[in-house]
Amino acid sequence: MSGLLVGLGVGVGLFLVWWSMWVPTPDEPRPGRRGGPISRLSDEVVQAGFAGLSVRTLLVACVLAFLLVLAIVQLTIGVLPIAVCFATIAGGVPIGVVRRRARARRAVLRDLWPEAVDNITSAVRAGLALPEALAQLGERGPEELRDPFRQFADDYRLTGRFADCLDRLKERLSDPVGDRLVESLRIAREVGGSDLGRLLRTLSTFLREDARTRAELETRQSWTVNAARLAVAAPWLILALLSSNPRSVAAYSTALGAAVLAAGAAVTGLAYWVMMRIGRLPEERRVLR
């Protein structure tokens, strides 16, 4: 067992050394800004409210969780295929936590964006300039949205460059609705015109109707999501209970037992993906990055 722990320690050390060799410099273009998996995961980290967490750190946490659970289960049960199964589940927990929190915050913000747009509309009608209308959201806007707009106000006071401050605001929000709002204000600032108030009122009405419809659909969809999660979790909960008896899990230490576990993992994963694919609602993508 000590040899296993030494091997895991050496493996973690080598992985961290390799990982540190791939830190991009500030002048290098950031990868994954075209809507790839890394880019979507980065957006979800921001949407979850973990501003100080990077995708790299999140992936390292997944690897460490995998190795830690692998060592613990292997030491307690002594069956490597079972240890790999539970370690794989543990390795996906950090990403699952981030995505779950991101979904919850998106649902909250979906109800707050119409209020924010109404505040901007009122400020514009009162004669405030666009930068001032955005900056006042940092003090009078919805609580969940105040911090990004407060930072926008600080940026604009320091630089005075409206376009650059809007770009940084988009990155802090990482939200499709925020992208649409920012680009609408950018066009209004550069082109001008008297239709900004009408555009903002139309956007506010659309956001309220969309939030109302999505809330009704999510209420009806919840049973499908809960059933999918229960169906996936049930076999592994039973396996965890069986693991308390060494005689019950001895069969899984063979090649045939490992194949049975692998097949079960593939079937449950595929079934969960299909059920979620059928029952999920379409999510807005950030097409205006």
N, C-alpha and C positions, 0 to 999 in steps of 0.2 A: 504493500500500500504506500510505503514511503517513496518507492520508485515512481509510482503514479503521480504523487504530489510534486515530486521534483520535476518530472516531465511536464506537468501542467504549468509549473512556475517558469520553466525555461521557455515553453511555448508562448506564454503571455508576454514574457520579456522580449522575445524575438519579434512578436507581432507589434508591440509598441515601438520598437526600434524601427521596424519597416514602416509603420504608420507615420512616424515623425519625419521620415525622409520625403514625404509627399505633401508638405505644407505649402500651398501656393503663395507666391510673393504678391504684394499689393499691385504690381504692374501687370500680373498675368490675368487674362480674362477668366472670370469665374465660370466653372463648368455648370452645365445643367440649367442654363437660363432659358431654354427653349421648351420648357414644359415637360422635361423628362422626369423619371422617378425621383431623382435627387432633388430637383427643383420643387416638385410637389411636396416632398417630405420637408424641405426647408420652409415652404409656405405654411405647412401644418404646424411646424414648430413655432412660428411666429403667431399663427392664429390661436394656438393653445395658450399663449401668454408667457412662454418660456423664452424671453428675449435674450437671456445670456447663454442659451444652449445652442450649440452648433450641431449640424448634421453629423459631423465627424465624431463629436463627443457622444452623440446618441448611439451611433453605430458601435463605438468602443464599449458603451454600457451594455449593448446587446451581446457582444462577444464575451465580456466579463461575466454577465449573467449566465450565459451558456456554459462557460468553463466552470464556474462556481457550482452550479446545480449538477453538472456532470460529475464533478469530484465528490460532492456530498452524497448523491444517489448511489454512485459506484461504491463508495465506502460503506454505506448502510445496507444496501441490497446485494451488491456484488454481481449484478447482471448488467453487462454493458449495453445491450440493445435497449433495455428499459431506461437506463441512465441517459442514453442518447435521445430517446423520445421526450422525456421530461426536460432535459436540457434544451432541446429545440423549442419546446413550449415556453420555457423561461426566457430564451433568447429573443422571442418575439414580444415579450411583455412590455419593455420600454417603448417600442414603437406603437404598440396597442394603446398604451396609456396616453401617449401624445395625440394619437388620432382620435381617441374618445373625447379627450378634453377639447381638441380643436372642433369637433362636431358640436359639442355642447356650446362653445363660445360662438360658433357661427350661428347657431339657432338664436342665441341671445342678441347678437348684433343684427340679425335679420329683422328683429322687431325694433331696433334702435335707429337704424339708418334713416327711415322716413322722418323721424324727429330731427335728426341731424340736418337732413336736407331742408326741412322747414325752417330751421334756425338760420341756415345760410340764405334762404330766400328772404326771410324777414330782414336780415342784415343788409342784403343788397337793396331791397326796397327802401330801407332807411337811409340809403346813400353811402354806405360803407364801401370801400374798395374791396376787391376780391381777396387780397392777402389779409386784410383786417377781418373780413367775414369768416375766413377759415380760422384765423387766430382766435377769434372769440369763442369758437367751439371748445378750446382748451380750458375755458373758464365756465361757460354756460351750457355746453353740450352735454350729451349723455355721459354718465360716469365712466363707462367702459371705453369710450372713445376719446376721452379728454387727453390722455397722455400723448398719443401720436400728434394731435393737433397742437398741444402745448410745445412739443419739440419743434413742430413746423414753425410756430411763432418765434421761437428762439433762433432757429436757422435763418429765418427771413430778417430778423433784426440784425443778425451778424453779417449776412452776405448781401441781402437785398436782391438776390437773384431768384425770381419767382419760379422759373422753370426748373432749376436745380432743386429747389426746396420741394416742389411737387414730386419730383422723382424720388427723393428720399422719403417723402410721406407715403408714396405708393409702396415702398419696400417695408416701411414700418407697419402698414396696414395689411399688406399681402392678402387683399380681399377683392373679389371680382366687382362688388358694388363700389368699393373705394376706387378701383381702377376706372370705372365708368364715370364716377363723379369727378375725379381728378382730370381726366381727359376732356370732359365737357367744360370744366372751368379753364383748362389750358387753351382750348379753342376760343372760348369767349374772351379770354384775355388777349390772345394774339390777333383774332379777327375782329372782335367787337360785335356790336349789334344790340338790338333791344329785345331779343327773344330769350335772354337768359332766365328771366323770371318764369316765363311760360315753360321752358325746358325743365327747370328745377321742380315746378309744380307737377308736371307730367311724370317726372322720375319718382317723386314722392308717392303719387297715386299708384303707379305701377308697383313700387316696392311694397306698399301696404297690401295690395291685392295678392301679390306673389307670396308674402309671408302668411296671409290668411289661408290661402289654398294649400300651401305646403304643410302648415300646421295640421289641417284636417287630414291630409294624406298620411302624414307621419303617425297620427293617432291610429288610423286604420291599419297601417303597416307594421305597427309595433309587435303584434302577435307573430307575424312571420319571422321577424328578426329574433325574437325571444325563442321561438321554436328551433330556429337554426342553431342558435348558440347552445341550447340545451341538448340537441341531438349530437353536436360535436363534443361537448364536454362529458356526456354520460359514459362513453367507453373508457375514457382516460381516468375518470373518477373511480370506475370499477377496477381498472388496472392498479390504481393507487391503493385501493383497499386490499386487493389481492397481494400487493407487494409486502404487506405486513406478515405474510406467511411464506417463509423461504421455500417450502415444498411446492407452493402454487406457482411460483415464478421460475422454478428451476428449468421448466421446459423451454422458456424463452432464451436461455443461454446457448441453445443450439442454433445451427444455421437455419433450420426450418422455423424455429421460433422467431428468429430475427426477421425472416421473410414474412411471417404472419403479421408481425408488428409493422413492418414497412408497408405491406399491403393495406392494413387497417388505417395507417396514417394517410396513405394516398387516397383511400376511399372517403374518409371523413373530411379531408381537406377539399376534395373535389365536390362532395355533396354540399359542404358549407359555401363554397364559392358559387355553385349553381343556385342555391337558395337565395343568397344575398344578391346575386346578379338579377334574378327574377324579381325580387321584392324591393330592390333599392330604387330610390328616387334619383333623377338626374341631378348632378351637382354642377354648379356653374364653374367654368374654367377661367383662368386668368388669361384672356386672349389679348388684353391691352397692356401688356407688360411694358 
